[in-house]
Amino acid sequence: MTFDGAVGNPPPIAVANGLFTAVLDFGNVFDGDARWLQIRTRCPAGGGSFATLAPRQELPPGPYALFATKGPGGGGGFWAANADDIYNTNDGDVGIGTTEPTAKLDVRGSVRVRDNSGVQVQNSSGAIRARMSTNGDLGELYTFGPNGSTNFKATANGLAPNTGAMLIADANGNQRCGMYIDHTSNKGIVWGDTFGIGTTNPAGSMLRSRA
């Protein structure tokens, strides 16, 4: 890009006390690689040879930020900003680790979540129906009923420390049966109101401990 006013070139830029201002348009060249700006000047304008100024100036991250918001493909790309958020503007799917995603977000590889809120599954109304999260250093898995109460829970923190548990509740969140494993004593405990094996109408409860 030469600011000399020749055919196809921008008009000359005046330099005052070694300072000048120019609007630069490099085109679609920002792909993640480092870029430097090389400046050559000559005096008087329109005559003599150009002298290259040293050192070259490394371009700041600004152009790359613009590239990130516009994304690939040009013409506005596939991403747009909404305040501090970005979102996908095309009608297709997003793939990470794959060029052929089959869902709104298709990840082929490991996913790491570092937050106690974990991963949540919601219905179309936004109600949480399943959640996988952490409780301190312990992992937990929940499913929820229509009224939002927990109807299934698997956790590494049961009745007491060092106990794993699986709890099943009714639609109102009342625990009806469960299984605890005490890692200290190596005992397993199954409990519930009533249990049926081979029947849908059990008449008695079951409590069994095995060392």
N, C-alpha and C positions, 0 to 999 in steps of 0.2 A: 504494500500500500504506500504510494508515493503522493505526498501533498505538494504537487508542483503545478497544478492547473492544466497539465497536458490533457489530451483527449482521453476521457475515461477515468481520469484521476481527480481527486478532490482539489479544491483551490489551495494555494499556498497558505501556510499558517505563520503568523508573525511571532517572532521570539523577542521577548522583552526581558532584559537582565537575566537571560538564560532560562526563562520560564515560558511555557506555552501550554495551551489546552487543546485537546483534540478528541473527537468522538470516533471510536474505533469499532469497526464491525468486521470480525474475522470469519464470519460464517460458521458453519457447523463443524468446528474442529476440536471441541472440548469433549474428549472421550475418557477422561480420567488420568491421562498422562500429563506430566509437568509441561508447562509452556513458558517461554521467555519472550520478552519484547526487545527487539534490536532496533536502535534508533540511529539514523544517519542524517546529518545536516550539511548544508553548504551555504556559503556566504561569498558574494551577494546572491540573493534569490535569483534563480534562473541561470546562473553561470558558475563555472568551476566544478570541481569534483566533490562528491560526497565524502564526509569524514564520519566514520563509525564511532559512536560514543561507547565507552567501556566503563563498568561491566554492563552486560545485558541485564534487564530488569525482569525478575521472576513475577509472573502474573499472580495476583492474590486469589483467594477462593471464590470471589464473587461470580465469575463466569460459570464455575462448576455448580454453584448453588442454583443458578438459573437453569443449567442443564438438568439438574436433579428434579426441579419442579416441572419441566417440560417433558422429560422422559424421552424414550426412543420414538422414532417415527415422524417427528416434526409435526407442525400444524397444531400445537398445543399438547401433543403427546397423549399418554394414557392416564395422567395423574393431574389432580387439581388440588388447590389448598383451600381449607376452610378454617380461618383463624390459625391456630397452632397445629391443626390436623391436616393430613393429606388423605385422599381417597381415589379409588380407581374409577375412571370415567367411561371405560368401554363396557360392552355388554358381555364380555367373555369372563374367563376364569384367570386366576393368578397362580402361577407355578413357581415353586422354589425347588431347585434341583431337578426340574423336569421342564421340557419344552411343550408337553402335551398334558396340561392339567385337566382333571376330570371333575373338579369341584370348585366352588368359589375360591378356596385356598387349598392347594394341593402341595404338600411338603413331602419330598422324597429324601429322607434323612432324619437325623436327630433334631429334636426341638427341646430347648432348655427354657424353663420358666422359673424365674427367681423372685417370687412374690407369694405371700401367704394367701392371696386371693385365688391363686391357681388358675385352672382352666374351667370355664363354665359353659354349660349347654343350655340354651334357652329356647322356648317355643316362639311362635310367631308373635305372641303378645308381649314377649320380653320376660316372661316368668322363668326362673331358673328351674330346670328339671334334673340336672346332674352337675356335680362339681367334684373336681379332683384338686386337692390342695394340700398344704402342709400345716401342721400344728407344732411349731417349734422345729424340732428335728424329726418329727413323725409325719408319716404320710396318711391321708384320709381320703376316702371315696364315698360320696353321698349320691342318693337319688331322692327326688322329692315328689310328693303327691299333688293332686289338683289344688289343694288349699295351701300349698307351700311347706307343709310339714315334712320332716324326714321320714321316709318309709324304708330306707335301707342305708346302712352305714357300715363301712369296713374301715377299721382304724388300728393303728399300732399302739393306741393309748386307751385301754379298756377300763375296767373297774379300778385298777390300781397301776402304778408304774410297772413296766416290764410285762404288760399283758396286752396281747392282741385280741381284737374282738370283731365279731360280725353280728350286727343287730338288725332285726326285721320288725317293723312297726305297721300298725293299721293306717287307714287313710287319714286319721286324725293325729298321727304321730305318736300314739301310745305303743310302747315296745311290747311285743307279744312273744318273741322268742329270740334266742341268740346263742352264740358260741364264743367262749372265752378260752384263750390259751395263755397260761402263765409260764413265761419263759424262765422264771427263776426255779420253780418246782417241777417244771416239765409236765404239768397237768392240763388236761383239757376238760372244759365244763360246757355241757349243752343244757339249756333251760328253756322253759316256755310254759304257757297256760296249759295246753294239751297238745299231744303229738299223735298223729295217726300214721301207721305204716300199713298199707293195704286197705285203708278205710278213709273216707272223707268225713266221718263223724266220730272222732275219737272221744272216749269217755274219761280218760285219765291223763295225768301229766307224767312227765319223764324227767328224771334227774340222774345223771350218770357221771361219775368222775373216774378218770383212768390215769393212773400214774405211769 
